[in-house]
Amino acid sequence: MAGPTSLRLLPELEASLRQLTGVRAVRVVTGPDRKPTEIHVLAAGDKAPKQVARDVQSLAMAEFDIEIDHRIISVVQLDSADQPATEADDAPAAAAPAANRVTISTISVESGGSHTQVSVTLASGGVEVIGNNRGAAGAANRARIVARATLDAVSNLVELDAAEVDHAQVIPVGGREVAVCTLQYLTVNGGQVVVSGSAVVRGDPAEAVARAVLDALNRRIPA
């Protein structure tokens, strides 16, 4: 949410961004220097969020000579392209319809010799992306490999510069098993943020680890 000193001083940029294919509403938050600090986009689900962000960057540079950092762009997608558009002021509050937008399609875990190879396929807005990771074999390391593969897949949907898995593990909690993970990434100002996520194991521990990663990133992606 915009802070008390946030302003909206670029209505012409907002108007142009609304002309992008699939974009329904846009809100550009700026500082007193008219430099964008947050860009919230409400879009149809026919493009990957990463592509929508790139379109925003390209238009801002081509028409206004404004360089946009991809990390300030937040993309929320509608379930269907024929849903009515909302006003730009409502774009941040429209995050609710995007719940469960990123889903886990398949997880493949192959162990051979001294290494384990994991592939995670995620789906979002009709687009599927695959993430891979390979690491030393062993039950203690498997959760971390799955988490890294999931993070790799997410990076094909949204920009996650310098994001990495800090910890991933399946632990007993009461009479259940729970996958927990912590991730760290850099903010737009160069600071470091650590986020955590968890998911109850419902059969496949690898699937729970992947869900824990998405839970940790729930403010970065429409999961």
N, C-alpha and C positions, 0 to 999 in steps of 0.2 A: 504494500500500500504506500502511496506517495506520502512523504513526510510533510511537516508543516511548512517547510520552505520550498516545496516543489511547486512548479508553475507549469502552465501550458501556454507557451509562447510561439508555437510553430503550427498554427492551424492550417497553413498552406501545405505543410508536409503531411499532416494527417489527411487532408483532402486528397492529395495525390496517392498516398498509400491505399486509400479506400478503392482506388481504381484498379489495383492489382487483381488479377484473376483469382477468384475464390475468396477474396478478403471481404468480410462483412462489416467489420467495425475496427477502428484503430484509436488508441489513445496514446499520445506522445507526451511524456512528462519531461520537463526541462528544469534546469537551474536558472538563476537570474541572468546567466550569460547566454541564454538560449541554446545551450548545448544539451542534447537529449540525455537523460539519465535513466529513463525507463520507456520502453515501447511495448504496449500490450496489443496483441492482434487476435481478433476473433475471425477464424477462417473455416471454410468448408474442409471436409476430410479427404479431398482427392489429391492432396500433395503431402509429402512428409514435412513435419514441422521444420526440419533443417532446411528444406528448399524454400519454404515460406520466409524464413529468416534471411536467406541469401537474397531473395527477391527484394526484401525490405532494404537490405544493405545496398544492393545495386541501384535501386531507384533513388535512394537518398544521395548517393554519390553522383549519379548521372544528372539529376535535375537540380540538386541544391548544393552540391560539392560538400556534403556532410559525411564524414566517415563515421559509421556506426559500429560499435563493438558488439559482436553477436551475443555476448553474455548479458546485455541489457534488454534483449528481445525475448518476450514471453508470448508463446503461441498457444492459443486454446482452440481446439477444433470441434466443430459441430458433428453430431452423429450422422446427419444427412444434409446434403447440399441444398435441399429445398426447404430447410427451416428458415423462418424469417430472420432478417438481420436485426440486431439490437443497436441502440445508440452507442457511440464511442464511450460515453461516460459509464455505460454499464458493462463494458468489456471485462474489467477485472473481476466483477461479481459473477460473470457468466462461466466461471470455472467449473461449476457443479456439473453441467451436462457432459464435461469431458472425462468424468470419472470412468475408470477402467478402459480408457482409450488404448493404452498400451497393454497388450496381452502376450502371454508366452505361448508360442505355437509348438515348438519342439525343443527338446534338450537331448543331445547325444553325448554320452560319456564312453570313451574307448580307452581301455588300459592295455598296454603292451610293453613288456620289458620293464624298464625303469621309469617310464613316462606315462602320463595320462593326458589325453586330448579331449577337450570339451568344445562342443558347438551349441550355441543358443540362438534360436530363431524367435524374434519378436515381431508382432504385427501391430500396425497403427495406421488408421485411416486408409485401409486397403493396401498398405505398403508393408512388405516383409523385409526385414534386415537380419543379417547373420553376424554373430560375434564368435570369435574363436580364442582359445588360450590353451597352452600346453605347459605342463609342469611336472615336477617329480611325482612319481606314483606314490600312493599311500593314502589311507583313510584320513589322516590328520591334515593332509594338504588338499584333498579333493574339494572341500567347500571353497577354499580360496581360488582354485582354478575355475570353478563354476562362476563365482562372483566376478572374476576378471573377464570371463567370456561374456557374461551378461552386460558388464560395463562397456565392453567393446561393441556389443550390439547397440546399446543405447547411444553410443557416440556416433553411430550412423544415422540416428534420428535427430539428435540435438548436439550442439557443440559442448564438449566437456573438456576443455583444455586443462591439462595437468591434473586431471582427476585420476585417482588411483585407489585401489582397495587397501585399506589399512588393516582390516581384520575380518575374517569370516569363519563361522563355526556353527555346528549344530550341537545344542546343549540340552540336557534334561531340565525341565521346569515342572515341578510337581509330578504328575503322572504322564506328562507329554514331552515331546521333543520340539524345540523351537530353533529355527535358523536365525542367527543374528549376524549383522555385518556393520562395519563402520567404514565410511569413505571419506577421503579428504580431497579438496580441490581449491584452486585459487579463485578469489573474487575479482571483480573488475578493477578494484583498487589495489590488487596485489596482495591482499591479506589471505590467510588460510582458514578455511572452514571445514570442520569435521561434522559429518552427519551420520545418523545411525538408522537402521531399519531392522524389522523382525518379521517373521512369518511362522505360523504353526505348521509343522510337518503333517501333511495329509496323505502320506503314502511315499512319495519319492522325495528324499532329502534334498536332491539337487534342485528340484522344482521349487522347494521352499527357500533355498538359498537365493535363487533367481528372484523370487517374489520379495525377499528381504532387501535385495539391491534396489528394486523398483520402489519399495516403501521408503528407503533412505533418500531416494531422489524425487519424492513426490512433489517437491516444490520446484523442481527443474523440468519435469516432464509431466504430461497429462496422463498419469497412471491411475 
